[in-house]
């Protein structure tokens, strides 16, 4: 499987209006959007919240990891989404600069890598308890994992939909609690259809022995003030899929710092008016999530995200001051004895630094001027 992602800062951004490549300087700090299709604007569950921008053709540097073969590396041309305009809650500063599309569309990263013959048509994502994660292309998971089939929308497999048969809280499962859900690593939290959500929160509230409280400015409606002993009794949750495949939810609450021996925690499940739910990043935490596109199934296994890769062979060295956090490999690093590319591993982040954000604003202004000049040139040429 391939991992250790590294992007360069020089890229070709395609102007959709003129169909001309524009050489520019771009730097996108990425989030992994497993259900994103990269040919449209991104609209999120939050009201009036969206992100739009450019499709960017860039070079992806990948290192292979296997217990049975020496580490190797490869380069591949991919397309990523680089954000330019945000609306809604993204104006408060939470907007990612870019999205790595991992969906079933033709221009998503795993689709391009599989078509190039570099990987099997599958990938995995693993989010650990420190809110960081890894993506491995070509990974089909361990033999001991559980799985469920993806569901078609109409007659096509356009997104990662699955069918949940039962929602379980504590030692019992709710009756008639089945629903369809989109598995979306680009969503921070999990959303349930209104009727299912109502049953879940009522059952959860009955099983929690702590005092329920109200937090101002908080989207979560079910929050509690619990002692250390009561925290041990917070009911767990499970999703049951076909063939009795069980998905244990390991991160369904958010805890605030302890104060005078008490901890405030909230149930991080929300309601959506749609016909289907969204299984977000919080439910995926603590699992190795395998999106097996070749066999059209979702698979999972409990993981601390440490055993997926032998970190003794990966050296994450902070860059010198003043340099990009994810620089392109040098000429020496790209050359190996067999002529293949070699790139140092790097990590993907979800929040830009102030210096990068300021540079992005300046570059955006430059890009606007460049695009305007191109439009003017085309008009002049057409008038001749």
C-alpha positions, 0 to 999 in steps of 0.5 A: 500500500502507498502512504506518506503524502507530499505535495509541491507548491508549484501546480497547474490550476485550470481555468474552467472558463477559458480551458487554459492552464494557468501556472501559479503558486498554490499551497493547500493544506488538506482534509480527507474527504471520502465522499467528495466529488471534485467537479462541483462546489462543496456544500455541507450540512451546516446551513448556508455553508459551502466552499468553492475554488479550483481543481489543481493538477499536482504531483503526489509523492508516495512511499510504499509500505509492506512487511514483505518487501523493501520500501519504495517510492513513486510519483503520480499526477493527481487532482486536488481541490484548492479552496478560494471562496467560502460561505457560512460558518466557514467564514469564522476560520474553520475552512480547510484550504483544500480537499483531497477527493477520495470519492468514486468520481473519475478525478478522485485521487484513488481513482487516478492512482488505480487507473495508473496501475499503481494501487489496487482500487482501495484505500484506508483511513485511520483517525487516532485519539489525538485527532490526527490520521493517515490515509493508505492507498491500495490497502484492503485491510486485515483478514479479520476485519468486518465489512458491509456492502456499499449501496447503489444510488439508483443503479449507480455507485456514486458515493459511499452509502451503507445500510445500518440495520440497528442502532444499539445503545448500552446492552440493547438495540432500538427497534426499527432503527435502521437507516441508510448512511453516507460514510464521509471522512470529511464530516467532523461529526455524525448526523442521524435522520430526525426520527432515529435521532429522537429515539437515540437521544431519549434512550441515551438520556435515560441511561446516563446517570449524570445531570443534564445541563445546557451550554450556550453557543453549543450545537450539541443538545445533550450535555452532562456534568459528570463525576469521575465515577459517572464518566465510567458509566456512559453507555456505549454505542454500536451500529449493526449491519447486515450479516450481524456485522457490528461496528463499535463506536468509540468516540460518541462523546466530547469531554471538556477539561475537568473542573473541581472533580467534574467533567462536562461531556456532550453527545456528539450526534446531531439531527439532519432533515435528510432521508439518510444519515452521515457517519462522520469522523468522530464515529470512525476514530479508533478504526482502520476504515477500508473503502474497498472500491474494487469489491464495493464494500466498507470494512473496519477493524479496531486500530490505534493507527500505529500498527498500520505502518512501521514508524521505524522506517518513517522519519518525520523531520521538522523543516528548517525555519522559514521553509514550507512544512511539506517541501518538494523532494530535492533532486537527490531525494527523487533519484534512486538506483533504479530510477524511481522517485523517492520522497520523504513522508509528510503529514496532512494538516487541517488548519493553516498557519497565519503565515500560510493564510496570509500568503494564500490571500496574496496569491489569490489576488495575483491569480485574479489579476492573471485570470483577468489578463487572460480574459482580456487577451482572449477578447483582443485576439477574438476581435482581431 
